[in-house]
């Protein structure tokens, strides 16, 4: 029969070996790999948000904006919070100018984030917000506007749905107008919320550069009216007129007919 003292000694030795292994693993994790593991855990908790840069304006010779950027709101929905899609669609339809039958399917389902409309004016969003519709939210964005409408539209150009220049100076000076986006990095908790005492950093966005033209708005207006009249009178397909300052060579007007409203380039005649 085995000696109890011998069995006890063996048990102590085995236990000691096991504890030594655990201790070694603990030392490896805390001392050797601790910094790397902590860094990896922090990386998983960090969230990076891009801060869009404000697009530069295109200005006439007197500094009046021919193209500029204004605040706007994107309309979104959390389908899981919309209790009555038909009623919500009916309430939104007249404000958005969309058929309720088109909106209702966008409000039905289990998706947590759905776009309903983009680039709404703050006034339009305020009207919607006053309705206190469950599951309806908005996010801040911006939109490009052309205060002078068709004035120098052929020169200024226009942007697409994503805000990038697709024609005229909006396209030619895209890099200068765009600027450089910034970013905000913050530490988030298990639920995705910001940890108030967590790590965070902010890199401010650099706005785009304004482009100032030699175009004189009054002369441009007269030039556009004149060339449009001459095209109609001569039954021509199109016409162009350039007005220059003979002393400096500055272009004071560059007009074509037909033209278009830069706020709605899709409506232009092909």
C-alpha positions as CSV (number, residue, x, y, z in Angstrom):
1,X,0.0,0.0,0.0
2,X,1.4,3.4,-1.0
3,X,2.8,5.6,1.7
4,X,0.3,8.5,2.3
5,X,3.2,10.8,2.9
6,X,4.6,9.8,-0.5
7,X,1.3,10.4,-2.2
8,X,1.1,13.8,-0.6
9,X,4.5,14.7,-1.7
10,X,3.7,13.7,-5.3
11,X,0.5,15.7,-5.2
12,X,2.3,18.8,-3.9
13,X,4.9,18.4,-6.7
14,X,2.2,18.1,-9.4
15,X,0.3,21.0,-8.0
16,X,3.4,23.1,-7.9
17,X,4.1,22.3,-11.6
18,X,0.6,23.3,-12.5
19,X,0.8,26.6,-10.6
20,X,4.2,27.2,-12.2
21,X,2.7,26.8,-15.6
22,X,-0.2,29.2,-14.8
23,X,2.2,31.7,-13.3
24,X,4.4,31.5,-16.4
25,X,1.3,32.1,-18.6
26,X,0.3,35.0,-16.4
27,X,3.7,36.6,-16.6
28,X,3.6,36.2,-20.4
29,X,0.2,37.9,-20.7
30,X,0.8,40.7,-18.2
31,X,4.5,41.4,-18.7
32,X,5.5,40.2,-22.1
33,X,2.3,40.5,-24.2
34,X,0.3,42.8,-21.9
35,X,1.0,46.0,-23.8
36,X,0.2,44.5,-27.1
37,X,-3.0,42.9,-25.9
38,X,-4.1,46.2,-24.2
39,X,-3.4,48.1,-27.4
40,X,-5.4,45.6,-29.5
41,X,-8.3,45.8,-27.1
42,X,-8.2,49.6,-27.3
43,X,-8.1,49.5,-31.1
44,X,-11.3,47.4,-31.1
45,X,-13.0,50.1,-29.0
46,X,-12.0,53.0,-31.1
47,X,-14.4,54.5,-33.7
48,X,-13.3,56.9,-36.5
49,X,-15.8,59.3,-38.0
50,X,-14.9,61.4,-41.0
51,X,-15.7,65.1,-40.8
52,X,-16.5,66.4,-44.3
53,X,-14.8,69.6,-45.4
54,X,-16.9,72.5,-46.5
55,X,-16.7,73.0,-50.3
56,X,-15.4,76.3,-51.4
57,X,-17.7,78.9,-53.1
58,X,-17.5,80.2,-56.6
59,X,-17.9,84.0,-56.5
60,X,-18.5,86.7,-59.1
61,X,-16.2,89.7,-59.3
62,X,-18.1,91.6,-56.6
63,X,-17.9,88.6,-54.2
64,X,-21.5,87.5,-54.7
65,X,-21.8,83.7,-54.6
66,X,-22.6,82.0,-57.9
67,X,-22.2,78.6,-56.2
68,X,-22.1,78.0,-52.4
69,X,-22.8,75.3,-49.8
70,X,-25.6,75.4,-47.3
71,X,-26.8,73.2,-44.4
72,X,-29.1,70.4,-45.2
73,X,-30.6,67.3,-43.6
74,X,-30.9,63.7,-44.8
75,X,-34.2,62.1,-43.7
76,X,-33.7,58.6,-42.2
77,X,-35.9,55.9,-40.6
78,X,-35.5,53.1,-38.1
79,X,-38.0,50.6,-39.4
80,X,-38.2,48.8,-36.0
81,X,-39.5,51.9,-34.4
82,X,-42.1,52.8,-37.0
83,X,-45.4,51.4,-35.5
84,X,-47.7,52.4,-38.4
85,X,-45.8,52.6,-41.8
86,X,-49.0,53.6,-43.7
87,X,-49.8,56.5,-41.3
88,X,-46.2,57.8,-41.3
89,X,-46.0,57.6,-45.1
90,X,-49.3,59.5,-45.4
91,X,-47.9,62.2,-43.1
92,X,-44.6,62.5,-44.9
93,X,-45.9,62.3,-48.5
94,X,-47.2,65.9,-49.0
95,X,-44.1,67.4,-47.4
96,X,-41.6,65.4,-49.5
97,X,-43.7,65.5,-52.6
98,X,-43.7,61.7,-52.9
99,X,-46.6,59.3,-53.1
100,X,-47.4,57.6,-49.8
101,X,-47.5,54.2,-51.6
102,X,-43.8,54.7,-52.5
103,X,-42.8,55.6,-49.0
104,X,-44.6,52.9,-47.1
105,X,-42.4,50.0,-48.2
106,X,-39.3,52.0,-47.1
107,X,-40.8,52.2,-43.6
108,X,-41.7,48.5,-43.3
109,X,-39.2,45.9,-42.1
110,X,-36.5,45.4,-39.5
111,X,-33.7,47.6,-40.9
112,X,-32.4,50.1,-38.3
113,X,-31.2,52.6,-40.9
114,X,-32.9,53.6,-44.2
115,X,-32.7,56.8,-46.2
116,X,-36.0,58.3,-47.1
117,X,-34.8,61.6,-48.7
118,X,-31.6,63.5,-49.0
119,X,-30.5,67.1,-48.9
120,X,-33.7,68.5,-47.4
121,X,-33.7,72.2,-46.3
122,X,-33.6,72.8,-42.6
123,X,-37.1,74.3,-42.9
124,X,-38.5,71.1,-44.4
125,X,-36.9,69.0,-41.7
126,X,-38.4,71.3,-39.0
127,X,-41.9,70.7,-40.5
128,X,-41.3,66.9,-40.3
129,X,-39.8,67.0,-36.8
130,X,-42.8,68.9,-35.5
131,X,-44.9,65.8,-36.4
132,X,-43.0,63.7,-33.8
133,X,-43.3,60.6,-36.0
134,X,-41.8,57.5,-34.3
135,X,-38.8,56.1,-36.0
136,X,-38.1,59.1,-38.2
137,X,-34.8,60.9,-37.7
138,X,-32.3,63.1,-39.7
139,X,-28.6,63.5,-40.1
140,X,-26.7,66.7,-40.8
141,X,-25.3,67.1,-44.3
142,X,-24.9,69.9,-46.9
143,X,-26.0,70.7,-50.4
144,X,-24.8,72.8,-53.2
145,X,-26.9,75.7,-54.3
146,X,-26.6,78.3,-57.1
147,X,-28.3,81.5,-55.9
148,X,-28.2,83.1,-59.4
149,X,-29.9,80.2,-61.1
150,X,-28.9,80.1,-64.7
151,X,-26.6,83.1,-64.5
152,X,-23.2,82.0,-65.8
153,X,-24.3,78.4,-65.3
154,X,-22.3,77.3,-68.4
155,X,-19.2,78.7,-66.7
156,X,-19.9,77.6,-63.1
157,X,-21.1,74.1,-63.9
158,X,-22.7,71.8,-61.3
159,X,-22.1,69.0,-58.9
160,X,-23.6,65.4,-58.8
161,X,-25.5,63.7,-56.1
162,X,-22.3,62.9,-54.2
163,X,-21.2,66.6,-54.2
164,X,-18.4,66.2,-56.7
165,X,-18.1,68.6,-59.7
166,X,-19.4,67.3,-62.9
167,X,-19.1,70.3,-65.2
168,X,-17.7,73.8,-65.6
169,X,-15.5,75.2,-62.9
170,X,-17.0,72.9,-60.4
171,X,-15.3,70.1,-62.2
172,X,-12.1,72.0,-63.3
173,X,-11.4,73.2,-59.8
174,X,-12.6,70.1,-57.9
175,X,-9.4,69.5,-56.0
176,X,-9.2,73.1,-54.7
177,X,-12.9,73.4,-53.9
178,X,-13.1,70.1,-52.1
179,X,-10.7,70.8,-49.2
180,X,-9.5,68.1,-46.9
181,X,-11.8,66.1,-44.6
182,X,-11.0,65.8,-40.9
183,X,-11.7,63.0,-38.5
184,X,-12.9,62.4,-35.0
185,X,-11.7,59.3,-33.1
186,X,-13.3,58.2,-29.9
187,X,-13.5,55.2,-27.5
188,X,-16.8,53.5,-27.4
189,X,-18.4,51.2,-24.9
190,X,-20.1,47.8,-25.5
191,X,-23.3,49.5,-26.6
192,X,-21.6,51.8,-29.1
193,X,-21.9,54.9,-27.0
194,X,-19.0,57.3,-26.3
195,X,-17.0,56.6,-23.2
196,X,-16.8,60.1,-21.5
197,X,-13.4,59.4,-19.9
198,X,-12.0,57.4,-22.9
199,X,-9.4,58.2,-25.4
200,X,-10.4,60.7,-28.2
201,X,-8.8,62.9,-30.8
202,X,-10.0,65.4,-33.3
203,X,-8.5,66.5,-36.6
204,X,-10.3,69.5,-37.9
205,X,-11.4,69.6,-41.6
206,X,-9.8,72.1,-43.9
207,X,-12.4,73.9,-46.0
208,X,-12.0,74.2,-49.7
209,X,-10.7,77.4,-51.4
210,X,-13.1,80.0,-52.7
211,X,-12.7,80.7,-56.5
212,X,-13.3,84.3,-57.4
213,X,-14.1,85.1,-61.1
214,X,-13.7,88.2,-63.2
215,X,-17.3,87.7,-64.3
216,X,-19.5,90.8,-63.7
217,X,-23.0,89.8,-62.8
218,X,-24.7,92.7,-64.5
219,X,-22.7,92.4,-67.7
220,X,-23.2,88.6,-67.7
221,X,-27.0,89.0,-67.3
222,X,-27.2,91.4,-70.3
223,X,-24.9,89.1,-72.4
224,X,-27.2,86.1,-71.7
225,X,-30.4,88.0,-72.5
226,X,-28.8,89.4,-75.7
227,X,-27.4,86.1,-77.0
228,X,-30.7,84.3,-76.2
229,X,-32.7,86.9,-78.1
230,X,-30.3,86.6,-81.1
231,X,-30.5,82.8,-81.2
232,X,-34.3,83.0,-81.2
233,X,-34.3,85.7,-83.9
234,X,-31.9,83.9,-86.2
235,X,-33.5,80.5,-85.4
236,X,-30.1,79.1,-84.6
237,X,-29.4,76.1,-82.5
238,X,-27.1,77.9,-80.2
239,X,-24.8,80.9,-79.7
240,X,-22.0,82.2,-77.6
241,X,-20.8,85.7,-76.7
242,X,-17.7,86.8,-74.8
243,X,-17.2,90.2,-73.2
244,X,-13.6,91.2,-72.3
245,X,-12.0,94.2,-70.7
246,X,-9.7,95.5,-73.4
247,X,-7.2,97.0,-70.8
248,X,-6.7,93.8,-68.7
249,X,-8.0,91.0,-70.8
250,X,-10.3,90.0,-68.0
251,X,-13.4,88.1,-69.1
252,X,-16.4,90.1,-67.9
253,X,-19.1,87.8,-69.4
254,X,-19.2,84.4,-71.1
255,X,-22.7,83.5,-72.2
256,X,-24.2,80.8,-74.2
257,X,-27.7,80.0,-75.4
258,X,-29.5,77.9,-74.6
259,X,-28.4,77.7,-71.0
260,X,-29.7,75.8,-67.9
261,X,-30.5,76.3,-64.2
262,X,-27.5,74.9,-62.3
263,X,-29.8,74.0,-59.4
264,X,-31.6,71.5,-61.7
265,X,-29.1,70.5,-64.5
266,X,-31.2,67.5,-65.3
267,X,-33.9,69.7,-66.7
268,X,-31.7,71.2,-69.4
269,X,-32.4,70.5,-73.0
270,X,-30.1,67.8,-74.4
